[in-house]
Amino acid sequence: MLAAVLAGRGLSVRVVSRHRPPELADGVDWRAADATDLDAAADAAKGASVIYQCLNAPYNQWPERFPPLQRGVLAAAERTGALLVSLENLYGYGPAGGRPMTEDLPLAATGVKGRTRAAMTAELLAAAAAGRVRIAIGRASDFFGPGVTAGSTLGERVFGNALAGRRADFIGNPGLPHTYSYVPDIAAGLATLGTDARAAGQVWHLPGPATGTTRALLDLVADQVGHPVGVRSLPKLAVRALGLANPVLRELAETSYQFGEPFILDTSKYQAAFGAAGTPLADAVAATLAWYRTRPGTP
């Protein structure tokens, strides 16, 4: 989606991945490379003025597999002199006690994935402080939107289940405020960080729909699908128990605090610098459900 946004602005775009993505916008180039191979990553990035890191690793293998991916991208940015724009999540902060998260919040995570995320951020900041690379960091929370299915709190377990008449699977308390980030907004925000000189050298919380409760979001889904959407909420102890047989659920136990207290992303810094942004939640939900309805076999 980011590639499509950039191409739509008339920029020359190359996507680099191990396997060809199923859909690429017209005019977008693709290059096969494994980012953990420093030379291959640098070769694939030749000629770039901006490199966007949108990588991820298998959820239960973050500590082993995620940092080497970033190091390849960092090496490519150093060798090409390109601005490195890195997409991050919010794990590095750890529990914030329900307070809105701002960019100056310390990276105080204590869990394995949170410490991994924080260490990767520190690696980028250290490289920038040493003058080896220019960076801009964008952070967002719990992605949803067209094309987002497995691996997301609001993917198949909510939108897919709702369209099929099943209960939405959810961890924690749906009555608490929780920030969810809409993928088109994330893409637009990242594009701004890479094309506006004011963004360089800073951390930014990317814009998105206004924060509300998960229950209010599910009510919007119910309005769109034409029937109530029940919730099957899993408490932390149940998540831990199910995690004995399911590696992904086992990993989710570490971040269950995000759904046991208000989880609010403050995006005022971005909007003060670059203007009001973010899709209204009702519109984002409608667009997501419209995409889900296009899939074969969807009711």
C-alpha positions as CSV (number, residue, x, y, z in Angstrom):
1,M,0.0,0.0,0.0
2,L,2.9,2.4,0.7
3,A,4.3,1.6,-2.7
4,A,1.0,2.5,-4.3
5,V,0.8,5.8,-2.4
6,L,4.3,6.8,-3.4
7,A,3.8,5.8,-7.1
8,G,0.5,7.8,-7.0
9,R,2.6,10.8,-6.1
10,G,4.7,10.3,-9.3
11,L,7.7,8.9,-7.5
12,S,9.9,6.0,-8.8
13,V,9.3,3.1,-6.5
14,R,11.0,-0.3,-6.0
15,V,9.7,-3.0,-3.7
16,V,12.3,-5.3,-2.3
17,S,11.3,-8.7,-0.8
18,R,12.3,-12.3,-0.9
19,H,9.1,-13.2,-2.8
20,R,7.1,-11.2,-5.3
21,P,4.0,-9.6,-3.7
22,P,0.7,-10.7,-5.2
23,E,-0.3,-7.2,-6.2
24,L,1.9,-4.3,-7.2
25,A,0.7,-0.9,-8.4
26,D,1.3,0.0,-12.0
27,G,4.8,1.2,-12.6
28,V,6.3,-0.2,-9.4
29,D,9.5,-2.2,-9.8
30,W,10.2,-5.3,-7.8
31,R,13.6,-6.8,-6.8
32,A,14.1,-10.1,-5.1
33,A,16.5,-10.0,-2.1
34,D,17.0,-11.3,1.4
35,A,17.6,-8.3,3.7
36,T,19.8,-10.4,6.0
37,D,22.3,-10.5,3.2
38,L,24.0,-7.1,3.6
39,D,25.4,-7.0,0.1
40,A,22.2,-8.1,-1.5
41,A,20.2,-5.5,0.4
42,A,22.6,-2.8,-0.6
43,D,22.6,-3.8,-4.2
44,A,18.8,-3.9,-4.3
45,A,18.7,-0.3,-2.9
46,K,21.1,1.2,-5.4
47,G,19.9,4.6,-6.5
48,A,17.4,5.1,-3.7
49,S,17.0,8.4,-2.1
50,V,14.6,7.0,0.6
51,I,14.5,3.5,2.0
52,Y,11.3,2.5,3.8
53,Q,11.7,-0.4,6.3
54,C,8.3,-2.2,6.5
55,L,9.8,-5.6,7.4
56,N,8.6,-8.0,10.0
57,A,9.6,-11.5,11.3
58,P,7.5,-14.5,12.4
59,Y,5.9,-13.4,15.6
60,N,7.3,-16.1,17.8
61,Q,10.9,-15.6,16.4
62,W,11.3,-11.9,16.8
63,P,14.5,-11.9,18.9
64,E,16.3,-14.2,16.5
65,R,15.1,-13.1,13.1
66,F,14.0,-9.4,13.3
67,P,17.2,-7.6,14.2
68,P,19.2,-9.1,11.3
69,L,16.6,-7.9,8.9
70,Q,16.9,-4.4,10.2
71,R,20.7,-4.5,10.0
72,G,20.6,-5.3,6.3
73,V,18.3,-2.3,5.7
74,L,20.5,-0.1,7.8
75,A,23.6,-1.2,5.9
76,A,21.8,-0.5,2.6
77,A,20.9,3.0,3.8
78,E,24.5,3.7,5.0
79,R,26.0,2.6,1.7
80,T,23.5,4.5,-0.5
81,G,23.2,7.6,1.6
82,A,19.4,7.3,1.5
83,L,17.1,8.5,4.2
84,L,15.9,5.5,6.2
85,V,12.2,5.6,7.2
86,S,11.4,2.8,9.7
87,L,7.9,1.6,10.6
88,E,7.7,0.5,14.2
89,N,5.0,-0.6,16.6
90,L,4.5,0.4,20.2
91,Y,5.9,-2.6,22.0
92,G,9.1,-0.8,23.0
93,Y,7.2,1.5,25.4
94,G,5.8,-1.4,27.6
95,P,2.8,-0.7,29.8
96,A,2.0,3.0,30.1
97,G,-0.5,2.7,32.9
98,G,-3.3,3.9,30.6
99,R,-1.7,7.3,29.9
100,P,-1.7,8.5,26.3
101,M,1.6,7.5,24.6
102,T,3.7,10.4,23.3
103,E,7.0,10.2,21.3
104,D,9.1,11.2,24.4
105,L,7.9,8.2,26.4
106,P,10.9,6.1,27.5
107,L,11.3,2.7,25.9
108,A,10.8,0.8,29.1
109,A,9.5,-2.6,27.9
110,T,10.3,-5.6,30.0
111,G,9.0,-8.4,27.8
112,V,11.1,-10.2,25.2
113,K,9.5,-8.7,22.1
114,G,9.3,-5.3,23.7
115,R,13.0,-5.3,24.6
116,T,13.8,-6.5,21.1
117,R,11.8,-3.7,19.6
118,A,13.5,-1.1,21.9
119,A,17.0,-2.5,21.1
120,M,16.3,-2.2,17.4
121,T,15.2,1.5,17.9
122,A,18.3,2.2,19.9
123,E,20.4,0.7,17.1
124,L,18.9,3.1,14.6
125,L,19.2,6.1,16.9
126,A,22.9,5.3,17.6
127,A,23.7,5.0,13.9
128,A,22.0,8.4,13.3
129,A,23.9,10.0,16.2
130,A,27.2,8.7,14.8
131,G,26.4,10.4,11.5
132,R,26.3,7.0,9.6
133,V,22.7,7.4,8.4
134,R,19.7,9.8,8.4
135,I,16.5,8.3,9.8
136,A,12.9,9.0,10.5
137,I,10.8,6.6,12.6
138,G,7.0,6.2,12.3
139,R,5.0,4.3,14.9
140,A,1.5,2.9,14.8
141,S,-0.7,0.4,16.7
142,D,-2.8,-2.7,15.8
143,F,-3.1,-2.4,12.0
144,F,-6.4,-3.0,10.1
145,G,-7.7,-2.3,6.7
146,P,-8.1,-3.8,3.2
147,G,-5.7,-6.7,2.7
148,V,-5.1,-7.2,6.4
149,T,-6.2,-10.7,7.4
150,A,-4.2,-13.0,9.7
151,G,-1.8,-11.7,12.3
152,S,-3.9,-8.7,13.3
153,T,-6.3,-8.2,16.2
154,L,-8.9,-6.7,13.8
155,G,-8.2,-8.9,10.9
156,E,-9.9,-12.3,10.2
157,R,-10.9,-12.7,13.9
158,V,-13.1,-9.6,13.8
159,F,-14.0,-8.6,10.2
160,G,-14.0,-12.2,8.8
161,N,-15.9,-13.6,11.7
162,A,-18.5,-10.8,11.7
163,L,-19.3,-11.3,8.0
164,A,-19.7,-15.0,8.6
165,G,-22.1,-14.4,11.5
166,R,-19.6,-15.6,14.1
167,R,-18.5,-13.9,17.3
168,A,-15.5,-11.7,17.2
169,D,-12.5,-13.2,19.0
170,F,-10.8,-10.6,21.2
171,I,-8.3,-10.5,24.0
172,G,-8.9,-8.4,27.1
173,N,-11.6,-5.8,27.8
174,P,-13.4,-4.4,24.7
175,G,-14.9,-1.6,26.8
176,L,-11.5,0.2,27.2
177,P,-10.2,2.9,24.8
178,H,-7.8,1.5,22.3
179,T,-6.0,3.0,19.3
180,Y,-6.3,1.1,16.0
181,S,-4.3,2.2,13.0
182,Y,-5.8,2.1,9.5
183,V,-3.3,0.8,6.9
184,P,-4.0,3.5,4.3
185,D,-3.3,6.2,7.0
186,I,-0.1,4.4,7.9
187,A,1.0,4.4,4.3
188,A,0.2,8.1,3.8
189,G,2.0,9.0,7.0
190,L,5.1,7.1,6.1
191,A,5.1,8.7,2.6
192,T,5.1,12.1,4.3
193,L,8.0,11.2,6.6
194,G,10.1,10.2,3.5
195,T,9.2,13.3,1.5
196,D,9.1,16.2,4.0
197,A,12.5,17.3,5.2
198,R,11.0,18.3,8.6
199,A,10.5,14.7,9.5
200,A,14.2,13.6,9.4
201,G,15.9,12.8,12.7
202,Q,12.7,12.4,14.7
203,V,10.2,9.8,15.9
204,W,6.6,10.3,14.8
205,H,3.3,8.7,15.8
206,L,1.4,8.1,12.6
207,P,-2.1,9.4,12.2
208,G,-5.2,7.3,12.1
209,P,-8.9,7.1,13.2
210,A,-9.8,8.8,16.5
211,T,-9.3,6.5,19.5
212,G,-12.5,5.0,20.9
213,T,-13.4,1.7,22.7
214,T,-13.1,-1.6,20.9
215,R,-16.8,-2.1,21.7
216,A,-17.7,1.1,19.8
217,L,-15.6,-0.2,16.8
218,L,-17.5,-3.5,16.9
219,D,-20.8,-1.6,16.9
220,L,-19.7,0.1,13.7
221,V,-19.0,-3.3,12.2
222,A,-22.4,-4.6,13.4
223,D,-24.1,-1.6,11.7
224,Q,-22.3,-2.4,8.4
225,V,-23.0,-6.2,8.4
226,G,-26.6,-5.8,9.5
227,H,-26.6,-7.9,12.6
228,P,-25.1,-7.8,16.1
229,V,-21.5,-8.8,16.6
230,G,-20.9,-10.8,19.7
231,V,-17.6,-10.9,21.4
232,R,-15.7,-13.9,22.7
233,S,-13.2,-12.3,25.0
234,L,-10.2,-14.3,26.2
235,P,-8.8,-13.4,29.6
236,K,-5.0,-13.4,30.1
237,L,-5.1,-16.8,31.9
238,A,-7.0,-18.4,29.0
239,V,-4.5,-17.0,26.5
240,R,-1.6,-18.5,28.5
241,A,-3.4,-21.8,28.7
242,L,-4.1,-21.9,25.0
243,G,-0.5,-20.8,24.3
244,L,0.7,-24.2,25.5
245,A,-0.4,-25.6,22.2
246,N,-0.4,-22.5,20.0
247,P,3.0,-20.6,19.7
248,V,1.4,-17.4,18.4
249,L,-1.1,-17.2,21.3
250,R,1.7,-18.0,23.7
251,E,3.5,-14.9,22.4
252,L,0.4,-12.7,22.7
253,A,0.4,-13.2,26.5
254,E,3.4,-10.9,26.7
255,T,1.5,-8.0,25.2
256,S,-1.9,-8.7,26.9
257,Y,-1.4,-5.5,29.0
258,Q,-2.4,-3.5,25.9
259,F,-5.9,-4.8,26.2
260,G,-6.1,-4.7,30.0
261,E,-5.7,-0.9,30.3
262,P,-6.5,2.1,28.1
263,F,-4.0,1.9,25.1
264,I,-4.0,5.4,23.5
265,L,-1.6,6.7,20.8
266,D,-1.1,10.5,20.9
267,T,-0.6,11.7,17.2
268,S,-0.8,15.4,18.0
269,K,2.9,15.9,17.1
270,Y,2.4,14.6,13.6
271,Q,-0.7,16.6,13.0
272,A,0.8,19.8,14.4
273,A,3.6,19.5,11.9
274,F,1.9,18.1,8.8
275,G,-1.8,19.0,9.2
276,A,-4.9,17.1,10.3
277,A,-4.9,13.5,9.0
278,G,-6.5,10.2,9.7
279,T,-9.6,8.5,8.2
280,P,-12.8,8.6,10.2
281,L,-13.3,5.3,11.9
282,A,-16.7,4.6,10.3
283,D,-15.2,5.1,6.8
284,A,-12.3,2.9,7.6
285,V,-14.5,0.1,8.9
286,A,-16.8,0.4,5.8
287,A,-13.8,0.2,3.4
288,T,-12.3,-2.8,5.3
289,L,-15.6,-4.7,5.2
290,A,-16.0,-3.8,1.5
291,W,-12.7,-5.4,0.8
292,Y,-13.5,-8.5,2.8
293,R,-16.7,-8.9,0.8
294,T,-14.7,-9.2,-2.4
295,R,-13.0,-12.3,-1.3
296,P,-14.2,-15.7,-2.7
297,G,-16.5,-17.5,-0.4
298,T,-17.3,-14.5,1.8
299,P,-21.1,-14.3,2.7
